[in-house]
Amino acid sequence: MSIATICPSQAHRLLPLLQQVHDLHVQNQPQRYAPLPDDKEVVSYLSEWLSHDAVVALGYEENQILLGYAIFELEKRAATPFRRAETRAMLHHISVDTKHRRKGIGLALINEVRARLLADGGDVLATTYATFNTPSAELMARAGLNPVISFAEWRVE
């Protein structure tokens, strides 16, 4: 087992796991999530996104096979009259191959994100997850991430 940074030129490696988690979102919230465009367009987007200095993709590998990934962004947020300053890792994506879930891979990825955040002097690890995604909510709870805000939306149908 190893967790390593995935560079922009390796963005194509994320595609099968991204498709798994995105398909789940499309299935459960089609009014919000569109099916993915062609692979080339998705890989191009991921590669460009991962080129930003503050964005990091981590991959969990066994025997050189990618079983999970996490993408996070380090955000330095200034204090406002209403909020304290913080340096946070915003966990944007996490996906574990369906055949390898419930083996601690997601938790290992989150713990690596937390370790990198702490090494950079950060103090908050944050994420969002869909209300239908009970396994994701359970993973976040196991990792010590507790809900603090409810996000609601209205959409034209």
C-alpha beads as a LAMMPS data file, in Angstrom:
LAMMPS data file: protein, C-alpha beads

157 atoms
156 bonds

1 atom types
1 bond types

-500.0 500.0 xlo xhi
-500.0 500.0 ylo yhi
-500.0 500.0 zlo zhi

Masses

1 110.0

Atoms # bond

1 1 1 0.000 0.000 0.000
2 1 1 1.195 3.483 -0.787
3 1 1 -0.304 6.935 -1.012
4 1 1 1.373 9.313 -3.417
5 1 1 0.686 12.573 -5.194
6 1 1 -0.839 12.235 -8.637
7 1 1 0.556 14.873 -10.963
8 1 1 -1.472 16.605 -13.702
9 1 1 0.018 14.399 -16.435
10 1 1 -1.425 11.362 -14.611
11 1 1 -4.977 12.757 -14.418
12 1 1 -6.193 10.005 -16.752
13 1 1 -5.595 7.492 -13.950
14 1 1 -8.401 9.096 -11.901
15 1 1 -11.032 8.668 -14.599
16 1 1 -12.369 5.147 -13.763
17 1 1 -12.824 6.022 -10.076
18 1 1 -14.285 9.438 -10.880
19 1 1 -16.791 7.757 -13.198
20 1 1 -17.889 5.379 -10.412
21 1 1 -18.649 8.124 -7.907
22 1 1 -20.071 10.518 -10.492
23 1 1 -22.453 7.876 -11.849
24 1 1 -23.797 7.475 -8.306
25 1 1 -24.419 11.239 -8.130
26 1 1 -26.122 11.339 -11.530
27 1 1 -28.322 8.398 -10.557
28 1 1 -29.433 10.004 -7.284
29 1 1 -29.536 13.685 -8.256
30 1 1 -29.973 13.953 -12.049
31 1 1 -31.370 17.473 -11.711
32 1 1 -27.996 18.571 -10.317
33 1 1 -25.408 16.359 -12.017
34 1 1 -25.005 15.843 -15.751
35 1 1 -23.471 12.699 -17.234
36 1 1 -19.753 13.101 -17.820
37 1 1 -18.668 14.317 -21.261
38 1 1 -16.163 12.265 -23.238
39 1 1 -13.090 10.993 -21.420
40 1 1 -10.706 13.365 -23.212
41 1 1 -12.625 16.423 -21.990
42 1 1 -12.763 15.149 -18.399
43 1 1 -9.050 14.305 -18.338
44 1 1 -8.223 17.728 -19.786
45 1 1 -10.294 19.408 -17.061
46 1 1 -8.692 17.317 -14.299
47 1 1 -5.194 17.949 -15.630
48 1 1 -5.761 21.710 -15.728
49 1 1 -7.324 21.699 -12.239
50 1 1 -4.460 19.687 -10.759
51 1 1 -2.016 22.207 -12.258
52 1 1 -3.092 24.820 -9.692
53 1 1 -0.540 25.176 -6.903
54 1 1 -3.026 24.711 -4.061
55 1 1 -4.784 21.647 -5.552
56 1 1 -3.412 18.191 -4.731
57 1 1 -4.537 14.739 -5.853
58 1 1 -3.507 11.761 -3.758
59 1 1 -3.744 8.200 -5.001
60 1 1 -3.940 5.029 -2.931
61 1 1 -2.194 2.184 -4.744
62 1 1 -1.627 -1.510 -4.203
63 1 1 0.572 -3.392 -6.678
64 1 1 0.615 -0.276 -8.894
65 1 1 -3.199 -0.343 -9.198
66 1 1 -5.063 2.820 -8.196
67 1 1 -7.776 1.818 -5.709
68 1 1 -8.756 5.271 -4.444
69 1 1 -8.036 8.948 -4.755
70 1 1 -8.689 12.224 -2.987
71 1 1 -8.425 15.745 -4.367
72 1 1 -8.081 18.608 -1.918
73 1 1 -7.276 22.290 -2.061
74 1 1 -5.393 24.240 0.559
75 1 1 -7.266 27.490 1.206
76 1 1 -6.013 30.380 3.303
77 1 1 -9.065 32.296 4.457
78 1 1 -8.609 35.724 6.010
79 1 1 -10.537 36.759 9.087
80 1 1 -13.670 38.798 8.550
81 1 1 -15.778 40.632 11.108
82 1 1 -17.836 37.412 11.283
83 1 1 -15.315 34.572 11.010
84 1 1 -11.912 33.659 12.322
85 1 1 -9.005 33.255 9.920
86 1 1 -8.235 29.689 8.934
87 1 1 -6.093 27.597 6.689
88 1 1 -8.156 24.671 5.553
89 1 1 -7.928 21.698 3.295
90 1 1 -11.132 21.516 1.298
91 1 1 -11.636 17.890 0.304
92 1 1 -13.314 18.258 -3.087
93 1 1 -13.306 14.643 -4.298
94 1 1 -12.816 11.229 -2.761
95 1 1 -13.470 7.929 -4.483
96 1 1 -12.629 4.328 -3.726
97 1 1 -13.135 1.521 -6.213
98 1 1 -16.430 -0.241 -5.498
99 1 1 -14.679 -3.620 -5.086
100 1 1 -12.354 -2.186 -2.423
101 1 1 -14.681 -0.145 -0.235
102 1 1 -14.943 -0.711 3.532
103 1 1 -11.243 -1.651 3.728
104 1 1 -9.945 1.603 5.210
105 1 1 -8.757 3.143 1.932
106 1 1 -10.963 6.241 2.189
107 1 1 -9.942 6.761 5.804
108 1 1 -6.252 6.385 4.885
109 1 1 -6.660 9.024 2.171
110 1 1 -8.420 11.430 4.537
111 1 1 -5.727 10.901 7.162
112 1 1 -3.054 11.697 4.573
113 1 1 -4.908 14.888 3.611
114 1 1 -5.040 15.802 7.312
115 1 1 -1.314 15.090 7.753
116 1 1 -0.423 17.302 4.803
117 1 1 -2.731 20.038 6.093
118 1 1 -1.062 19.964 9.508
119 1 1 2.407 19.959 7.924
120 1 1 1.404 23.162 6.092
121 1 1 0.241 24.784 9.336
122 1 1 -3.434 24.315 8.570
123 1 1 -6.169 23.952 11.114
124 1 1 -9.391 22.850 9.354
125 1 1 -10.302 19.895 7.166
126 1 1 -13.637 20.408 5.412
127 1 1 -15.748 18.673 2.795
128 1 1 -19.264 18.406 1.445
129 1 1 -21.207 15.268 0.607
130 1 1 -24.625 14.566 -0.820
131 1 1 -27.495 13.818 1.548
132 1 1 -28.232 10.518 -0.230
133 1 1 -24.660 9.281 0.248
134 1 1 -24.847 7.529 3.610
135 1 1 -21.543 5.654 3.110
136 1 1 -19.764 8.974 2.548
137 1 1 -21.366 10.471 5.657
138 1 1 -20.231 7.429 7.655
139 1 1 -16.683 7.712 6.298
140 1 1 -16.507 11.385 7.207
141 1 1 -17.778 10.638 10.722
142 1 1 -15.144 7.899 11.150
143 1 1 -12.532 10.455 10.080
144 1 1 -13.791 12.934 12.696
145 1 1 -15.482 15.313 10.243
146 1 1 -18.782 16.361 11.758
147 1 1 -21.570 18.283 10.001
148 1 1 -21.566 21.971 10.963
149 1 1 -23.618 23.609 8.201
150 1 1 -26.653 22.510 6.188
151 1 1 -26.641 23.541 2.542
152 1 1 -30.013 23.895 0.842
153 1 1 -30.963 24.815 -2.694
154 1 1 -33.954 25.388 -4.930
155 1 1 -33.844 24.532 -8.635
156 1 1 -36.086 25.351 -11.568
157 1 1 -37.484 22.106 -12.928

Bonds

1 1 1 2
2 1 2 3
3 1 3 4
4 1 4 5
5 1 5 6
6 1 6 7
7 1 7 8
8 1 8 9
9 1 9 10
10 1 10 11
11 1 11 12
12 1 12 13
13 1 13 14
14 1 14 15
15 1 15 16
16 1 16 17
17 1 17 18
18 1 18 19
19 1 19 20
20 1 20 21
21 1 21 22
22 1 22 23
23 1 23 24
24 1 24 25
25 1 25 26
26 1 26 27
27 1 27 28
28 1 28 29
29 1 29 30
30 1 30 31
31 1 31 32
32 1 32 33
33 1 33 34
34 1 34 35
35 1 35 36
36 1 36 37
37 1 37 38
38 1 38 39
39 1 39 40
40 1 40 41
41 1 41 42
42 1 42 43
43 1 43 44
44 1 44 45
45 1 45 46
46 1 46 47
47 1 47 48
48 1 48 49
49 1 49 50
50 1 50 51
51 1 51 52
52 1 52 53
53 1 53 54
54 1 54 55
55 1 55 56
56 1 56 57
57 1 57 58
58 1 58 59
59 1 59 60
60 1 60 61
61 1 61 62
62 1 62 63
63 1 63 64
64 1 64 65
65 1 65 66
66 1 66 67
67 1 67 68
68 1 68 69
69 1 69 70
70 1 70 71
71 1 71 72
72 1 72 73
73 1 73 74
74 1 74 75
75 1 75 76
76 1 76 77
77 1 77 78
78 1 78 79
79 1 79 80
80 1 80 81
81 1 81 82
82 1 82 83
83 1 83 84
84 1 84 85
85 1 85 86
86 1 86 87
87 1 87 88
88 1 88 89
89 1 89 90
90 1 90 91
91 1 91 92
92 1 92 93
93 1 93 94
94 1 94 95
95 1 95 96
96 1 96 97
97 1 97 98
98 1 98 99
99 1 99 100
100 1 100 101
101 1 101 102
102 1 102 103
103 1 103 104
104 1 104 105
105 1 105 106
106 1 106 107
107 1 107 108
108 1 108 109
109 1 109 110
110 1 110 111
111 1 111 112
112 1 112 113
113 1 113 114
114 1 114 115
115 1 115 116
116 1 116 117
117 1 117 118
118 1 118 119
119 1 119 120
120 1 120 121
121 1 121 122
122 1 122 123
123 1 123 124
124 1 124 125
125 1 125 126
126 1 126 127
127 1 127 128
128 1 128 129
129 1 129 130
130 1 130 131
131 1 131 132
132 1 132 133
133 1 133 134
134 1 134 135
135 1 135 136
136 1 136 137
137 1 137 138
138 1 138 139
139 1 139 140
140 1 140 141
141 1 141 142
142 1 142 143
143 1 143 144
144 1 144 145
145 1 145 146
146 1 146 147
147 1 147 148
148 1 148 149
149 1 149 150
150 1 150 151
151 1 151 152
152 1 152 153
153 1 153 154
154 1 154 155
155 1 155 156
156 1 156 157
